[in-house]
Amino acid sequence: MYRRIRDLREDKDLTQKELSKILNCSQQVYSNYELGQRDIPTDILIALSRFYGVSVDYILGLTDYPFIHK
């Protein structure tokens, strides 16, 4: 999951600082999410999912398909 959120961020050419502002947290807190040193709260997972347009399951590594298939 941690590598996945880093890859999503890098695919958008965003820095940790830029994304932390979007998520309303500090750059250090966000860095800890990417490094797996801090659990990602549910509200942040939802915000990341909405921002990137991918499912929470994708971020969590439960599926390799970023979008919800119906």
mmCIF file as Biopython writes it, N, C-alpha, C and O atoms, coordinates in Angstrom:
data_model
#
loop_
_atom_site.group_PDB
_atom_site.id
_atom_site.type_symbol
_atom_site.label_atom_id
_atom_site.label_alt_id
_atom_site.label_comp_id
_atom_site.label_asym_id
_atom_site.label_entity_id
_atom_site.label_seq_id
_atom_site.pdbx_PDB_ins_code
_atom_site.Cartn_x
_atom_site.Cartn_y
_atom_site.Cartn_z
_atom_site.occupancy
_atom_site.B_iso_or_equiv
_atom_site.auth_seq_id
_atom_site.auth_asym_id
_atom_site.pdbx_PDB_model_num
ATOM 1   N N  . MET A ? 1  ? 0.825   -1.186 0.000   1.0 0.0 1  A 1 
ATOM 2   C CA . MET A ? 1  ? 0.000   0.000  0.000   1.0 0.0 1  A 1 
ATOM 3   C C  . MET A ? 1  ? 0.870   1.250  0.000   1.0 0.0 1  A 1 
ATOM 4   O O  . MET A ? 1  ? 0.539   2.234  -0.661  1.0 0.0 1  A 1 
ATOM 5   N N  . TYR A ? 2  ? 1.960   1.222  0.722   1.0 0.0 2  A 1 
ATOM 6   C CA . TYR A ? 2  ? 2.777   2.430  0.860   1.0 0.0 2  A 1 
ATOM 7   C C  . TYR A ? 2  ? 3.462   2.785  -0.448  1.0 0.0 2  A 1 
ATOM 8   O O  . TYR A ? 2  ? 3.531   3.954  -0.826  1.0 0.0 2  A 1 
ATOM 9   N N  . ARG A ? 3  ? 3.963   1.780  -1.127  1.0 0.0 3  A 1 
ATOM 10  C CA . ARG A ? 3  ? 4.581   2.031  -2.433  1.0 0.0 3  A 1 
ATOM 11  C C  . ARG A ? 3  ? 3.533   2.524  -3.429  1.0 0.0 3  A 1 
ATOM 12  O O  . ARG A ? 3  ? 3.811   3.368  -4.282  1.0 0.0 3  A 1 
ATOM 13  N N  . ARG A ? 4  ? 2.342   1.988  -3.305  1.0 0.0 4  A 1 
ATOM 14  C CA . ARG A ? 4  ? 1.281   2.362  -4.230  1.0 0.0 4  A 1 
ATOM 15  C C  . ARG A ? 4  ? 0.927   3.848  -4.099  1.0 0.0 4  A 1 
ATOM 16  O O  . ARG A ? 4  ? 0.746   4.524  -5.112  1.0 0.0 4  A 1 
ATOM 17  N N  . ILE A ? 5  ? 0.825   4.366  -2.873  1.0 0.0 5  A 1 
ATOM 18  C CA . ILE A ? 5  ? 0.493   5.786  -2.739  1.0 0.0 5  A 1 
ATOM 19  C C  . ILE A ? 5  ? 1.650   6.665  -3.215  1.0 0.0 5  A 1 
ATOM 20  O O  . ILE A ? 5  ? 1.431   7.769  -3.712  1.0 0.0 5  A 1 
ATOM 21  N N  . ARG A ? 6  ? 2.868   6.178  -3.063  1.0 0.0 6  A 1 
ATOM 22  C CA . ARG A ? 6  ? 4.014   6.932  -3.602  1.0 0.0 6  A 1 
ATOM 23  C C  . ARG A ? 6  ? 3.971   6.945  -5.125  1.0 0.0 6  A 1 
ATOM 24  O O  . ARG A ? 6  ? 4.178   7.984  -5.753  1.0 0.0 6  A 1 
ATOM 25  N N  . ASP A ? 7  ? 3.700   5.784  -5.712  1.0 0.0 7  A 1 
ATOM 26  C CA . ASP A ? 7  ? 3.636   5.700  -7.172  1.0 0.0 7  A 1 
ATOM 27  C C  . ASP A ? 7  ? 2.518   6.577  -7.734  1.0 0.0 7  A 1 
ATOM 28  O O  . ASP A ? 7  ? 2.708   7.247  -8.749  1.0 0.0 7  A 1 
ATOM 29  N N  . LEU A ? 8  ? 1.359   6.577  -7.084  1.0 0.0 8  A 1 
ATOM 30  C CA . LEU A ? 8  ? 0.255   7.424  -7.532  1.0 0.0 8  A 1 
ATOM 31  C C  . LEU A ? 8  ? 0.651   8.896  -7.478  1.0 0.0 8  A 1 
ATOM 32  O O  . LEU A ? 8  ? 0.359   9.660  -8.398  1.0 0.0 8  A 1 
ATOM 33  N N  . ARG A ? 9  ? 1.314   9.285  -6.397  1.0 0.0 9  A 1 
ATOM 34  C CA . ARG A ? 9  ? 1.757   10.679 -6.254  1.0 0.0 9  A 1 
ATOM 35  C C  . ARG A ? 9  ? 2.762   11.041 -7.336  1.0 0.0 9  A 1 
ATOM 36  O O  . ARG A ? 9  ? 2.656   12.097 -7.961  1.0 0.0 9  A 1 
ATOM 37  N N  . GLU A ? 10 ? 3.730   10.172 -7.555  1.0 0.0 10 A 1 
ATOM 38  C CA . GLU A ? 10 ? 4.758   10.448 -8.554  1.0 0.0 10 A 1 
ATOM 39  C C  . GLU A ? 10 ? 4.180   10.474 -9.970  1.0 0.0 10 A 1 
ATOM 40  O O  . GLU A ? 10 ? 4.638   11.244 -10.814 1.0 0.0 10 A 1 
ATOM 41  N N  . ASP A ? 11 ? 3.179   9.637  -10.228 1.0 0.0 11 A 1 
ATOM 42  C CA . ASP A ? 11 ? 2.535   9.645  -11.543 1.0 0.0 11 A 1 
ATOM 43  C C  . ASP A ? 11 ? 1.874   10.990 -11.838 1.0 0.0 11 A 1 
ATOM 44  O O  . ASP A ? 11 ? 1.749   11.378 -13.000 1.0 0.0 11 A 1 
ATOM 45  N N  . LYS A ? 12 ? 1.453   11.696 -10.801 1.0 0.0 12 A 1 
ATOM 46  C CA . LYS A ? 12 ? 0.848   13.027 -10.952 1.0 0.0 12 A 1 
ATOM 47  C C  . LYS A ? 12 ? 1.895   14.140 -10.875 1.0 0.0 12 A 1 
ATOM 48  O O  . LYS A ? 12 ? 1.556   15.322 -10.920 1.0 0.0 12 A 1 
ATOM 49  N N  . ASP A ? 13 ? 3.175   13.752 -10.758 1.0 0.0 13 A 1 
ATOM 50  C CA . ASP A ? 13 ? 4.282   14.721 -10.638 1.0 0.0 13 A 1 
ATOM 51  C C  . ASP A ? 13 ? 4.082   15.676 -9.470  1.0 0.0 13 A 1 
ATOM 52  O O  . ASP A ? 13 ? 4.318   16.879 -9.590  1.0 0.0 13 A 1 
ATOM 53  N N  . LEU A ? 14 ? 3.646   15.132 -8.343  1.0 0.0 14 A 1 
ATOM 54  C CA . LEU A ? 14 ? 3.457   15.932 -7.135  1.0 0.0 14 A 1 
ATOM 55  C C  . LEU A ? 14 ? 4.551   15.611 -6.128  1.0 0.0 14 A 1 
ATOM 56  O O  . LEU A ? 14 ? 5.039   14.483 -6.058  1.0 0.0 14 A 1 
ATOM 57  N N  . THR A ? 15 ? 4.925   16.619 -5.353  1.0 0.0 15 A 1 
ATOM 58  C CA . THR A ? 15 ? 5.852   16.384 -4.245  1.0 0.0 15 A 1 
ATOM 59  C C  . THR A ? 15 ? 5.040   15.983 -3.018  1.0 0.0 15 A 1 
ATOM 60  O O  . THR A ? 15 ? 3.823   16.164 -2.978  1.0 0.0 15 A 1 
ATOM 61  N N  . GLN A ? 16 ? 5.719   15.444 -2.034  1.0 0.0 16 A 1 
ATOM 62  C CA . GLN A ? 16 ? 5.035   15.124 -0.782  1.0 0.0 16 A 1 
ATOM 63  C C  . GLN A ? 16 ? 4.451   16.388 -0.165  1.0 0.0 16 A 1 
ATOM 64  O O  . GLN A ? 16 ? 3.355   16.361 0.395   1.0 0.0 16 A 1 
ATOM 65  N N  . LYS A ? 17 ? 5.173   17.480 -0.266  1.0 0.0 17 A 1 
ATOM 66  C CA . LYS A ? 17 ? 4.702   18.740 0.308   1.0 0.0 17 A 1 
ATOM 67  C C  . LYS A ? 17 ? 3.413   19.204 -0.370  1.0 0.0 17 A 1 
ATOM 68  O O  . LYS A ? 17 ? 2.480   19.645 0.301   1.0 0.0 17 A 1 
ATOM 69  N N  . GLU A ? 18 ? 3.363   19.104 -1.695  1.0 0.0 18 A 1 
ATOM 70  C CA . GLU A ? 18 ? 2.159   19.514 -2.423  1.0 0.0 18 A 1 
ATOM 71  C C  . GLU A ? 18 ? 0.959   18.649 -2.025  1.0 0.0 18 A 1 
ATOM 72  O O  . GLU A ? 18 ? -0.139  19.158 -1.799  1.0 0.0 18 A 1 
ATOM 73  N N  . LEU A ? 19 ? 1.187   17.340 -1.943  1.0 0.0 19 A 1 
ATOM 74  C CA . LEU A ? 19 ? 0.079   16.449 -1.594  1.0 0.0 19 A 1 
ATOM 75  C C  . LEU A ? 19 ? -0.338  16.630 -0.141  1.0 0.0 19 A 1 
ATOM 76  O O  . LEU A ? 19 ? -1.523  16.544 0.182   1.0 0.0 19 A 1 
ATOM 77  N N  . SER A ? 20 ? 0.619   16.876 0.727   1.0 0.0 20 A 1 
ATOM 78  C CA . SER A ? 20 ? 0.267   17.084 2.135   1.0 0.0 20 A 1 
ATOM 79  C C  . SER A ? 20 ? -0.618  18.318 2.301   1.0 0.0 20 A 1 
ATOM 80  O O  . SER A ? 20 ? -1.496  18.333 3.163   1.0 0.0 20 A 1 
ATOM 81  N N  . LYS A ? 21 ? -0.400  19.343 1.494   1.0 0.0 21 A 1 
ATOM 82  C CA . LYS A ? 21 ? -1.271  20.524 1.542   1.0 0.0 21 A 1 
ATOM 83  C C  . LYS A ? 21 ? -2.686  20.170 1.096   1.0 0.0 21 A 1 
ATOM 84  O O  . LYS A ? 21 ? -3.662  20.633 1.686   1.0 0.0 21 A 1 
ATOM 85  N N  . ILE A ? 22 ? -2.796  19.349 0.056   1.0 0.0 22 A 1 
ATOM 86  C CA . ILE A ? 22 ? -4.103  18.913 -0.436  1.0 0.0 22 A 1 
ATOM 87  C C  . ILE A ? 22 ? -4.837  18.113 0.647   1.0 0.0 22 A 1 
ATOM 88  O O  . ILE A ? 22 ? -6.050  18.244 0.811   1.0 0.0 22 A 1 
ATOM 89  N N  . LEU A ? 23 ? -4.091  17.292 1.375   1.0 0.0 23 A 1 
ATOM 90  C CA . LEU A ? 23 ? -4.675  16.434 2.410   1.0 0.0 23 A 1 
ATOM 91  C C  . LEU A ? 23 ? -4.791  17.135 3.762   1.0 0.0 23 A 1 
ATOM 92  O O  . LEU A ? 23 ? -5.331  16.576 4.717   1.0 0.0 23 A 1 
ATOM 93  N N  . ASN A ? 24 ? -4.283  18.354 3.832   1.0 0.0 24 A 1 
ATOM 94  C CA . ASN A ? 24 ? -4.321  19.126 5.070   1.0 0.0 24 A 1 
ATOM 95  C C  . ASN A ? 24 ? -3.579  18.436 6.221   1.0 0.0 24 A 1 
ATOM 96  O O  . ASN A ? 24 ? -4.083  18.331 7.339   1.0 0.0 24 A 1 
ATOM 97  N N  . CYS A ? 25 ? -2.369  17.972 5.909   1.0 0.0 25 A 1 
ATOM 98  C CA . CYS A ? 25 ? -1.504  17.400 6.934   1.0 0.0 25 A 1 
ATOM 99  C C  . CYS A ? 25 ? -0.083  17.904 6.666   1.0 0.0 25 A 1 
ATOM 100 O O  . CYS A ? 25 ? 0.169   18.537 5.641   1.0 0.0 25 A 1 
ATOM 101 N N  . SER A ? 26 ? 0.826   17.631 7.570   1.0 0.0 26 A 1 
ATOM 102 C CA . SER A ? 26 ? 2.204   18.079 7.361   1.0 0.0 26 A 1 
ATOM 103 C C  . SER A ? 26 ? 2.926   17.156 6.380   1.0 0.0 26 A 1 
ATOM 104 O O  . SER A ? 26 ? 2.522   16.012 6.170   1.0 0.0 26 A 1 
ATOM 105 N N  . GLN A ? 27 ? 3.980   17.664 5.796   1.0 0.0 27 A 1 
ATOM 106 C CA . GLN A ? 27 ? 4.784   16.852 4.875   1.0 0.0 27 A 1 
ATOM 107 C C  . GLN A ? 27 ? 5.375   15.659 5.617   1.0 0.0 27 A 1 
ATOM 108 O O  . GLN A ? 27 ? 5.467   14.569 5.054   1.0 0.0 27 A 1 
ATOM 109 N N  . GLN A ? 28 ? 5.774   15.848 6.860   1.0 0.0 28 A 1 
ATOM 110 C CA . GLN A ? 28 ? 6.365   14.762 7.647   1.0 0.0 28 A 1 
ATOM 111 C C  . GLN A ? 28 ? 5.347   13.648 7.894   1.0 0.0 28 A 1 
ATOM 112 O O  . GLN A ? 28 ? 5.676   12.467 7.788   1.0 0.0 28 A 1 
ATOM 113 N N  . VAL A ? 29 ? 4.124   14.023 8.220   1.0 0.0 29 A 1 
ATOM 114 C CA . VAL A ? 29 ? 3.075   13.022 8.433   1.0 0.0 29 A 1 
ATOM 115 C C  . VAL A ? 29 ? 2.843   12.241 7.143   1.0 0.0 29 A 1 
ATOM 116 O O  . VAL A ? 29 ? 2.755   11.013 7.161   1.0 0.0 29 A 1 
ATOM 117 N N  . TYR A ? 30 ? 2.743   12.959 6.021   1.0 0.0 30 A 1 
ATOM 118 C CA . TYR A ? 30 ? 2.524   12.270 4.755   1.0 0.0 30 A 1 
ATOM 119 C C  . TYR A ? 30 ? 3.704   11.359 4.419   1.0 0.0 30 A 1 
ATOM 120 O O  . TYR A ? 30 ? 3.511   10.239 3.946   1.0 0.0 30 A 1 
ATOM 121 N N  . SER A ? 31 ? 4.909   11.831 4.659   1.0 0.0 31 A 1 
ATOM 122 C CA . SER A ? 31 ? 6.098   11.013 4.419   1.0 0.0 31 A 1 
ATOM 123 C C  . SER A ? 31 ? 6.022   9.720  5.230   1.0 0.0 31 A 1 
ATOM 124 O O  . SER A ? 31 ? 6.373   8.647  4.739   1.0 0.0 31 A 1 
ATOM 125 N N  . ASN A ? 32 ? 5.565   9.831  6.461   1.0 0.0 32 A 1 
ATOM 126 C CA . ASN A ? 32 ? 5.424   8.638  7.303   1.0 0.0 32 A 1 
ATOM 127 C C  . ASN A ? 32 ? 4.401   7.662  6.736   1.0 0.0 32 A 1 
ATOM 128 O O  . ASN A ? 32 ? 4.560   6.451  6.890   1.0 0.0 32 A 1 
ATOM 129 N N  . TYR A ? 33 ? 3.355   8.163  6.085   1.0 0.0 33 A 1 
ATOM 130 C CA . TYR A ? 33 ? 2.399   7.273  5.423   1.0 0.0 33 A 1 
ATOM 131 C C  . TYR A ? 33 ? 3.095   6.489  4.313   1.0 0.0 33 A 1 
ATOM 132 O O  . TYR A ? 33 ? 2.944   5.271  4.211   1.0 0.0 33 A 1 
ATOM 133 N N  . GLU A ? 34 ? 3.859   7.201  3.484   1.0 0.0 34 A 1 
ATOM 134 C CA . GLU A ? 34 ? 4.530   6.538  2.357   1.0 0.0 34 A 1 
ATOM 135 C C  . GLU A ? 34 ? 5.592   5.546  2.813   1.0 0.0 34 A 1 
ATOM 136 O O  . GLU A ? 34 ? 5.835   4.539  2.149   1.0 0.0 34 A 1 
ATOM 137 N N  . LEU A ? 35 ? 6.217   5.831  3.939   1.0 0.0 35 A 1 
ATOM 138 C CA . LEU A ? 35 ? 7.263   4.945  4.457   1.0 0.0 35 A 1 
ATOM 139 C C  . LEU A ? 35 ? 6.697   3.790  5.288   1.0 0.0 35 A 1 
ATOM 140 O O  . LEU A ? 35 ? 7.434   2.888  5.686   1.0 0.0 35 A 1 
ATOM 141 N N  . GLY A ? 36 ? 5.399   3.820  5.545   1.0 0.0 36 A 1 
ATOM 142 C CA . GLY A ? 36 ? 4.785   2.769  6.353   1.0 0.0 36 A 1 
ATOM 143 C C  . GLY A ? 36 ? 5.080   2.918  7.827   1.0 0.0 36 A 1 
ATOM 144 O O  . GLY A ? 36 ? 4.933   1.964  8.591   1.0 0.0 36 A 1 
ATOM 145 N N  . GLN A ? 37 ? 5.495   4.103  8.236   1.0 0.0 37 A 1 
ATOM 146 C CA . GLN A ? 37 ? 5.817   4.352  9.643   1.0 0.0 37 A 1 
ATOM 147 C C  . GLN A ? 37 ? 4.609   4.847  10.427  1.0 0.0 37 A 1 
ATOM 148 O O  . GLN A ? 37 ? 4.663   5.005  11.647  1.0 0.0 37 A 1 
ATOM 149 N N  . ARG A ? 38 ? 3.526   5.087  9.711   1.0 0.0 38 A 1 
ATOM 150 C CA . ARG A ? 38 ? 2.300   5.571  10.352  1.0 0.0 38 A 1 
ATOM 151 C C  . ARG A ? 38 ? 1.120   4.991  9.582   1.0 0.0 38 A 1 
ATOM 152 O O  . ARG A ? 38 ? 1.105   5.002  8.352   1.0 0.0 38 A 1 
ATOM 153 N N  . ASP A ? 39 ? 0.134   4.485  10.314  1.0 0.0 39 A 1 
ATOM 154 C CA . ASP A ? 39 ? -1.070  3.980  9.671   1.0 0.0 39 A 1 
ATOM 155 C C  . ASP A ? 39 ? -1.804  5.131  9.002   1.0 0.0 39 A 1 
ATOM 156 O O  . ASP A ? 39 ? -1.836  6.248  9.516   1.0 0.0 39 A 1 
ATOM 157 N N  . ILE A ? 40 ? -2.391  4.842  7.852   1.0 0.0 40 A 1 
ATOM 158 C CA . ILE A ? 40 ? -3.142  5.864  7.122   1.0 0.0 40 A 1 
ATOM 159 C C  . ILE A ? 40 ? -4.580  5.844  7.625   1.0 0.0 40 A 1 
ATOM 160 O O  . ILE A ? 40 ? -5.263  4.826  7.516   1.0 0.0 40 A 1 
ATOM 161 N N  . PRO A ? 41 ? -5.043  6.966  8.176   1.0 0.0 41 A 1 
ATOM 162 C CA . PRO A ? 41 ? -6.428  7.006  8.663   1.0 0.0 41 A 1 
ATOM 163 C C  . PRO A ? 41 ? -7.440  6.831  7.534   1.0 0.0 41 A 1 
ATOM 164 O O  . PRO A ? 41 ? -7.157  7.132  6.374   1.0 0.0 41 A 1 
ATOM 165 N N  . THR A ? 42 ? -8.606  6.347  7.891   1.0 0.0 42 A 1 
ATOM 166 C CA . THR A ? 42 ? -9.649  6.092  6.906   1.0 0.0 42 A 1 
ATOM 167 C C  . THR A ? 42 ? -9.991  7.337  6.103   1.0 0.0 42 A 1 
ATOM 168 O O  . THR A ? 42 ? -10.172 7.253  4.888   1.0 0.0 42 A 1 
ATOM 169 N N  . ASP A ? 43 ? -10.082 8.488  6.756   1.0 0.0 43 A 1 
ATOM 170 C CA . ASP A ? 43 ? -10.444 9.703  6.025   1.0 0.0 43 A 1 
ATOM 171 C C  . ASP A ? 43 ? -9.381  10.088 5.006   1.0 0.0 43 A 1 
ATOM 172 O O  . ASP A ? 43 ? -9.707  10.647 3.959   1.0 0.0 43 A 1 
ATOM 173 N N  . ILE A ? 44 ? -8.126  9.800  5.294   1.0 0.0 44 A 1 
ATOM 174 C CA . ILE A ? 44 ? -7.044  10.084 4.344   1.0 0.0 44 A 1 
ATOM 175 C C  . ILE A ? 44 ? -7.111  9.087  3.186   1.0 0.0 44 A 1 
ATOM 176 O O  . ILE A ? 44 ? -6.910  9.469  2.033   1.0 0.0 44 A 1 
ATOM 177 N N  . LEU A ? 45 ? -7.392  7.814  3.481   1.0 0.0 45 A 1 
ATOM 178 C CA . LEU A ? 45 ? -7.546  6.815  2.412   1.0 0.0 45 A 1 
ATOM 179 C C  . LEU A ? 45 ? -8.659  7.223  1.452   1.0 0.0 45 A 1 
ATOM 180 O O  . LEU A ? 45 ? -8.507  7.127  0.234   1.0 0.0 45 A 1 
ATOM 181 N N  . ILE A ? 46 ? -9.767  7.673  2.005   1.0 0.0 46 A 1 
ATOM 182 C CA . ILE A ? 46 ? -10.886 8.104  1.166   1.0 0.0 46 A 1 
ATOM 183 C C  . ILE A ? 46 ? -10.494 9.322  0.345   1.0 0.0 46 A 1 
ATOM 184 O O  . ILE A ? 46 ? -10.807 9.400  -0.843  1.0 0.0 46 A 1 
ATOM 185 N N  . ALA A ? 47 ? -9.811  10.273 0.971   1.0 0.0 47 A 1 
ATOM 186 C CA . ALA A ? 47 ? -9.372  11.476 0.250   1.0 0.0 47 A 1 
ATOM 187 C C  . ALA A ? 47 ? -8.407  11.120 -0.880  1.0 0.0 47 A 1 
ATOM 188 O O  . ALA A ? 47 ? -8.508  11.676 -1.973  1.0 0.0 47 A 1 
ATOM 189 N N  . LEU A ? 48 ? -7.476  10.203 -0.629  1.0 0.0 48 A 1 
ATOM 190 C CA . LEU A ? 48 ? -6.540  9.765  -1.676  1.0 0.0 48 A 1 
ATOM 191 C C  . LEU A ? 48 ? -7.290  9.073  -2.812  1.0 0.0 48 A 1 
ATOM 192 O O  . LEU A ? 48 ? -7.007  9.309  -3.986  1.0 0.0 48 A 1 
ATOM 193 N N  . SER A ? 49 ? -8.239  8.224  -2.458  1.0 0.0 49 A 1 
ATOM 194 C CA . SER A ? 49 ? -9.036  7.515  -3.452  1.0 0.0 49 A 1 
ATOM 195 C C  . SER A ? 49 ? -9.771  8.498  -4.357  1.0 0.0 49 A 1 
ATOM 196 O O  . SER A ? 49 ? -9.757  8.357  -5.580  1.0 0.0 49 A 1 
ATOM 197 N N  . ARG A ? 50 ? -10.401 9.477  -3.758  1.0 0.0 50 A 1 
ATOM 198 C CA . ARG A ? 50 ? -11.137 10.475 -4.540  1.0 0.0 50 A 1 
ATOM 199 C C  . ARG A ? 50 ? -10.198 11.336 -5.376  1.0 0.0 50 A 1 
ATOM 200 O O  . ARG A ? 50 ? -10.480 11.618 -6.540  1.0 0.0 50 A 1 
ATOM 201 N N  . PHE A ? 51 ? -9.087  11.752 -4.786  1.0 0.0 51 A 1 
ATOM 202 C CA . PHE A ? 51 ? -8.146  12.617 -5.494  1.0 0.0 51 A 1 
ATOM 203 C C  . PHE A ? 51 ? -7.570  11.925 -6.733  1.0 0.0 51 A 1 
ATOM 204 O O  . PHE A ? 51 ? -7.487  12.522 -7.807  1.0 0.0 51 A 1 
ATOM 205 N N  . TYR A ? 52 ? -7.173  10.658 -6.568  1.0 0.0 52 A 1 
ATOM 206 C CA . TYR A ? 52 ? -6.568  9.923  -7.682  1.0 0.0 52 A 1 
ATOM 207 C C  . TYR A ? 52 ? -7.592  9.245  -8.586  1.0 0.0 52 A 1 
ATOM 208 O O  . TYR A ? 52 ? -7.248  8.802  -9.682  1.0 0.0 52 A 1 
ATOM 209 N N  . GLY A ? 53 ? -8.839  9.159  -8.145  1.0 0.0 53 A 1 
ATOM 210 C CA . GLY A ? 53 ? -9.862  8.498  -8.941  1.0 0.0 53 A 1 
ATOM 211 C C  . GLY A ? 53 ? -9.683  6.993  -9.007  1.0 0.0 53 A 1 
ATOM 212 O O  . GLY A ? 53 ? -9.960  6.364  -10.028 1.0 0.0 53 A 1 
ATOM 213 N N  . VAL A ? 54 ? -9.215  6.423  -7.902  1.0 0.0 54 A 1 
ATOM 214 C CA . VAL A ? 54 ? -9.024  4.971  -7.820  1.0 0.0 54 A 1 
ATOM 215 C C  . VAL A ? 54 ? -9.785  4.455  -6.602  1.0 0.0 54 A 1 
ATOM 216 O O  . VAL A ? 54 ? -10.186 5.232  -5.736  1.0 0.0 54 A 1 
ATOM 217 N N  . SER A ? 55 ? -9.977  3.151  -6.545  1.0 0.0 55 A 1 
ATOM 218 C CA . SER A ? 55 ? -10.693 2.575  -5.405  1.0 0.0 55 A 1 
ATOM 219 C C  . SER A ? 55 ? -9.775  2.488  -4.185  1.0 0.0 55 A 1 
ATOM 220 O O  . SER A ? 55 ? -8.553  2.411  -4.307  1.0 0.0 55 A 1 
ATOM 221 N N  . VAL A ? 56 ? -10.394 2.502  -3.017  1.0 0.0 56 A 1 
ATOM 222 C CA . VAL A ? 56 ? -9.636  2.296  -1.778  1.0 0.0 56 A 1 
ATOM 223 C C  . VAL A ? 56 ? -9.003  0.910  -1.799  1.0 0.0 56 A 1 
ATOM 224 O O  . VAL A ? 56 ? -7.885  0.734  -1.314  1.0 0.0 56 A 1 
ATOM 225 N N  . ASP A ? 57 ? -9.710  -0.082 -2.359  1.0 0.0 57 A 1 
ATOM 226 C CA . ASP A ? 57 ? -9.148  -1.440 -2.467  1.0 0.0 57 A 1 
ATOM 227 C C  . ASP A ? 57 ? -7.837  -1.427 -3.247  1.0 0.0 57 A 1 
ATOM 228 O O  . ASP A ? 57 ? -6.904  -2.155 -2.908  1.0 0.0 57 A 1 
ATOM 229 N N  . TYR A ? 58 ? -7.765  -0.609 -4.280  1.0 0.0 58 A 1 
ATOM 230 C CA . TYR A ? 58 ? -6.525  -0.505 -5.059  1.0 0.0 58 A 1 
ATOM 231 C C  . TYR A ? 58 ? -5.406  0.072  -4.199  1.0 0.0 58 A 1 
ATOM 232 O O  . TYR A ? 58 ? -4.292  -0.451 -4.193  1.0 0.0 58 A 1 
ATOM 233 N N  . ILE A ? 59 ? -5.694  1.129  -3.486  1.0 0.0 59 A 1 
ATOM 234 C CA . ILE A ? 59 ? -4.680  1.737  -2.622  1.0 0.0 59 A 1 
ATOM 235 C C  . ILE A ? 59 ? -4.209  0.743  -1.573  1.0 0.0 59 A 1 
ATOM 236 O O  . ILE A ? 59 ? -3.017  0.676  -1.273  1.0 0.0 59 A 1 
ATOM 237 N N  . LEU A ? 60 ? -5.126  -0.025 -1.018  1.0 0.0 60 A 1 
ATOM 238 C CA . LEU A ? 60 ? -4.789  -0.998 0.029   1.0 0.0 60 A 1 
ATOM 239 C C  . LEU A ? 60 ? -4.096  -2.246 -0.515  1.0 0.0 60 A 1 
ATOM 240 O O  . LEU A ? 60 ? -3.609  -3.072 0.256   1.0 0.0 60 A 1 
ATOM 241 N N  . GLY A ? 61 ? -4.050  -2.384 -1.835  1.0 0.0 61 A 1 
ATOM 242 C CA . GLY A ? 61 ? -3.398  -3.546 -2.424  1.0 0.0 61 A 1 
ATOM 243 C C  . GLY A ? 61 ? -4.288  -4.778 -2.482  1.0 0.0 61 A 1 
ATOM 244 O O  . GLY A ? 61 ? -3.794  -5.888 -2.680  1.0 0.0 61 A 1 
ATOM 245 N N  . LEU A ? 62 ? -5.600  -4.596 -2.310  1.0 0.0 62 A 1 
ATOM 246 C CA . LEU A ? 62 ? -6.524  -5.731 -2.355  1.0 0.0 62 A 1 
ATOM 247 C C  . LEU A ? 62 ? -6.870  -6.124 -3.782  1.0 0.0 62 A 1 
ATOM 248 O O  . LEU A ? 62 ? -7.379  -7.217 -4.029  1.0 0.0 62 A 1 
ATOM 249 N N  . THR A ? 63 ? -6.591  -5.226 -4.720  1.0 0.0 63 A 1 
ATOM 250 C CA . THR A ? 63 ? -6.810  -5.498 -6.133  1.0 0.0 63 A 1 
ATOM 251 C C  . THR A ? 63 ? -5.750  -4.769 -6.927  1.0 0.0 63 A 1 
ATOM 252 O O  . THR A ? 63 ? -5.208  -3.756 -6.485  1.0 0.0 63 A 1 
ATOM 253 N N  . ASP A ? 64 ? -5.460  -5.295 -8.103  1.0 0.0 64 A 1 
ATOM 254 C CA . ASP A ? 64 ? -4.516  -4.623 -8.998  1.0 0.0 64 A 1 
ATOM 255 C C  . ASP A ? 64 ? -5.245  -3.767 -10.022 1.0 0.0 64 A 1 
ATOM 256 O O  . ASP A ? 64 ? -4.623  -3.156 -10.891 1.0 0.0 64 A 1 
ATOM 257 N N  . TYR A ? 65 ? -6.567  -3.729 -9.912  1.0 0.0 65 A 1 
ATOM 258 C CA . TYR A ? 65 ? -7.378  -2.909 -10.826 1.0 0.0 65 A 1 
ATOM 259 C C  . TYR A ? 65 ? -7.721  -1.602 -10.117 1.0 0.0 65 A 1 
ATOM 260 O O  . TYR A ? 65 ? -8.424  -1.614 -9.106  1.0 0.0 65 A 1 
ATOM 261 N N  . PRO A ? 66 ? -7.234  -0.482 -10.632 1.0 0.0 66 A 1 
ATOM 262 C CA . PRO A ? 66 ? -7.434  0.780  -9.915  1.0 0.0 66 A 1 
ATOM 263 C C  . PRO A ? 66 ? -8.876  1.262  -9.877  1.0 0.0 66 A 1 
ATOM 264 O O  . PRO A ? 66 ? -9.242  2.046  -9.001  1.0 0.0 66 A 1 
ATOM 265 N N  . PHE A ? 67 ? -9.697  0.806  -10.813 1.0 0.0 67 A 1 
ATOM 266 C CA . PHE A ? 67 ? -11.057 1.307  -10.885 1.0 0.0 67 A 1 
ATOM 267 C C  . PHE A ? 67 ? -12.037 0.216  -10.498 1.0 0.0 67 A 1 
ATOM 268 O O  . PHE A ? 67 ? -11.759 -0.971 -10.669 1.0 0.0 67 A 1 
ATOM 269 N N  . ILE A ? 68 ? -13.161 0.615  -9.985  1.0 0.0 68 A 1 
ATOM 270 C CA . ILE A ? 68 ? -14.194 -0.340 -9.582  1.0 0.0 68 A 1 
ATOM 271 C C  . ILE A ? 68 ? -14.856 -0.879 -10.850 1.0 0.0 68 A 1 
ATOM 272 O O  . ILE A ? 68 ? -15.332 -0.115 -11.690 1.0 0.0 68 A 1 
ATOM 273 N N  . HIS A ? 69 ? -14.879 -2.204 -10.973 1.0 0.0 69 A 1 
ATOM 274 C CA . HIS A ? 69 ? -15.505 -2.833 -12.124 1.0 0.0 69 A 1 
ATOM 275 C C  . HIS A ? 69 ? -16.918 -3.255 -11.765 1.0 0.0 69 A 1 
ATOM 276 O O  . HIS A ? 69 ? -17.152 -3.841 -10.708 1.0 0.0 69 A 1 
ATOM 277 N N  . LYS A ? 70 ? -17.851 -2.956 -12.644 1.0 0.0 70 A 1 
ATOM 278 C CA . LYS A ? 70 ? -19.254 -3.339 -12.387 1.0 0.0 70 A 1 
ATOM 279 C C  . LYS A ? 70 ? -19.655 -4.437 -13.326 1.0 0.0 70 A 1 
ATOM 280 O O  . LYS A ? 70 ? -20.792 -4.906 -13.280 1.0 0.0 70 A 1 
#
